[in-house]
Amino acid sequence: MREIVLSLAEIGCAGELAEIAASSDFCAKWSGADFESEIDNKFARIYTALCGMETVGFAAFRFCGEEAELTNFAVKARYRRRGVGGMLLAKCIESASAEGVKRLTLEVNAANCAAIALYEKFKFNTVNVRKKFYNNSQDAFLMLREI
Ligand SMILES: CC(C)(COP(=O)(O)OP(=O)(O)OC[C@H]1O[C@@H](n2cnc3c(N)ncnc32)[C@H](O)[C@@H]1OP(=O)(O)O)[C@@H](O)C(=O)NCCC(=O)NCCS
């Protein structure tokens, strides 16, 4: 795999990000317009992972004071298990910290073993369980990491 380069998302890549979201289980199905508005939001950051000219993943968070929430996150299926998700998550933690954030939270489907394993590797702890949160059937874990 070529070198992965992380950068802040620009409006022009919103459509590509929406395609990655549409083709990934478990992430939020933001449209191109949703990505554009998030890229424009001064209290939000979206980082993209590029492999050559190809966008292969993204991670988004919103922040307010000392709190931030990871709002959307996906890596293209054929680029998974190569460290890209970890790089994106580390970048979000570093960037949130630079904004003065002290606590990063996220919500994850309890059936999403891959993401939960990644979050636990990054020292997120489950602090709450929202029963039947998704489609009135699957539970959500609320996870938190002190930065
Ligand atoms: C979650 C996701 C972003 C992880 O991206 P990734 O690039 O595969 O992650 P990495 O390669 O950096 O994995 C880092 C670590 O996470 C854990 N992990 C990742 N995928 C895993 C899997 N399928 N099974 C078990 N552990 C896994 C491992 O500890 C892994 O380290 P290792 O490869 O050295 O064992 C990716 O699986 C994805 O896009 N899933 C669909 C969308 C999604 O679930 N988003 C999160 C919504 S809350």
The ligand as an SDF file (V2000), in Angstrom:
LIG
                    3D

 48 50  0  0  0  0  0  0  0  0999 V2000
  -13.8810    0.7310   12.3390 C   0  0  0  0  0  0  0  0  0  0  0  0
  -12.9780    1.0010   11.1180 C   0  0  0  0  0  0  0  0  0  0  0  0
  -13.0000    2.4860   10.8000 C   0  0  0  0  0  0  0  0  0  0  0  0
  -11.5410    0.5640   11.4850 C   0  0  0  0  0  0  0  0  0  0  0  0
  -10.6850    0.9640   10.4000 O   0  0  0  0  0  0  0  0  0  0  0  0
   -9.3520    0.1350   10.0660 P   0  0  0  0  0  0  0  0  0  0  0  0
   -8.5690    0.9480    9.1100 O   0  0  0  0  0  0  0  0  0  0  0  0
   -9.6800   -1.2520    9.6560 O   0  0  0  0  0  0  0  0  0  0  0  0
   -8.6300    0.0900   11.4850 O   0  0  0  0  0  0  0  0  0  0  0  0
   -7.0970   -0.2680   11.7750 P   0  0  0  0  0  0  0  0  0  0  0  0
   -6.5230   -1.0960   10.6720 O   0  0  0  0  0  0  0  0  0  0  0  0
   -6.3690    0.9830   12.1240 O   0  0  0  0  0  0  0  0  0  0  0  0
   -7.2520   -1.1870   13.0750 O   0  0  0  0  0  0  0  0  0  0  0  0
   -6.6210   -0.8330   14.2890 C   0  0  0  0  0  0  0  0  0  0  0  0
   -6.9850   -1.8810   15.3340 C   0  0  0  0  0  0  0  0  0  0  0  0
   -8.4010   -1.9400   15.5410 O   0  0  0  0  0  0  0  0  0  0  0  0
   -8.7860   -3.2910   15.8120 C   0  0  0  0  0  0  0  0  0  0  0  0
   -9.6090   -3.7990   14.6910 N   0  0  0  0  0  0  0  0  0  0  0  0
   -9.8910   -3.1540   13.5370 C   0  0  0  0  0  0  0  0  0  0  0  0
  -10.6930   -3.9320   12.7700 N   0  0  0  0  0  0  0  0  0  0  0  0
  -10.8990   -5.0720   13.4640 C   0  0  0  0  0  0  0  0  0  0  0  0
  -11.6330   -6.2650   13.1930 C   0  0  0  0  0  0  0  0  0  0  0  0
  -12.3210   -6.4290   12.0390 N   0  0  0  0  0  0  0  0  0  0  0  0
  -11.6570   -7.2380   14.1250 N   0  0  0  0  0  0  0  0  0  0  0  0
  -10.9650   -7.0950   15.2840 C   0  0  0  0  0  0  0  0  0  0  0  0
  -10.2350   -5.9900   15.5950 N   0  0  0  0  0  0  0  0  0  0  0  0
  -10.2070   -5.0030   14.6920 C   0  0  0  0  0  0  0  0  0  0  0  0
   -7.4890   -4.0790   15.9020 C   0  0  0  0  0  0  0  0  0  0  0  0
   -7.0330   -3.9860   17.2440 O   0  0  0  0  0  0  0  0  0  0  0  0
   -6.5960   -3.2890   14.9780 C   0  0  0  0  0  0  0  0  0  0  0  0
   -5.2430   -3.4570   15.2220 O   0  0  0  0  0  0  0  0  0  0  0  0
   -4.4810   -4.7070   14.5040 P   0  0  0  0  0  0  0  0  0  0  0  0
   -4.8400   -4.6770   13.0460 O   0  0  0  0  0  0  0  0  0  0  0  0
   -3.0410   -4.3900   14.7740 O   0  0  0  0  0  0  0  0  0  0  0  0
   -4.9770   -5.9490   15.1760 O   0  0  0  0  0  0  0  0  0  0  0  0
  -13.4380    0.1580    9.8920 C   0  0  0  0  0  0  0  0  0  0  0  0
  -13.5960   -1.1870   10.2790 O   0  0  0  0  0  0  0  0  0  0  0  0
  -14.7300    0.6400    9.2770 C   0  0  0  0  0  0  0  0  0  0  0  0
  -14.7410    1.5380    8.4240 O   0  0  0  0  0  0  0  0  0  0  0  0
  -15.8910    0.0520    9.6830 N   0  0  0  0  0  0  0  0  0  0  0  0
  -17.1940    0.4360    9.1280 C   0  0  0  0  0  0  0  0  0  0  0  0
  -17.6420    1.8000    9.6390 C   0  0  0  0  0  0  0  0  0  0  0  0
  -17.6500    1.8510   11.1580 C   0  0  0  0  0  0  0  0  0  0  0  0
  -17.8640    0.8510   11.8450 O   0  0  0  0  0  0  0  0  0  0  0  0
  -17.4070    3.0530   11.6930 N   0  0  0  0  0  0  0  0  0  0  0  0
  -17.3970    3.2870   13.1170 C   0  0  0  0  0  0  0  0  0  0  0  0
  -18.7650    3.6910   13.5530 C   0  0  0  0  0  0  0  0  0  0  0  0
  -18.8410    3.9400   15.3310 S   0  0  0  0  0  0  0  0  0  0  0  0
  1  2  1  0
  2  3  1  0
  2  4  1  0
  2 36  1  0
  4  5  1  0
  5  6  1  0
  6  7  2  0
  6  8  1  0
  6  9  1  0
  9 10  1  0
 10 11  2  0
 10 12  1  0
 10 13  1  0
 13 14  1  0
 14 15  1  0
 15 16  1  0
 15 30  1  0
 16 17  1  0
 17 18  1  0
 17 28  1  0
 18 19  1  0
 18 27  1  0
 19 20  2  0
 20 21  1  0
 21 22  1  0
 21 27  2  0
 22 23  1  0
 22 24  2  0
 24 25  1  0
 25 26  2  0
 26 27  1  0
 28 29  1  0
 28 30  1  0
 30 31  1  0
 31 32  1  0
 32 33  2  0
 32 34  1  0
 32 35  1  0
 36 37  1  0
 36 38  1  0
 38 39  2  0
 38 40  1  0
 40 41  1  0
 41 42  1  0
 42 43  1  0
 43 44  2  0
 43 45  1  0
 45 46  1  0
 46 47  1  0
 47 48  1  0
M  END
$$$$
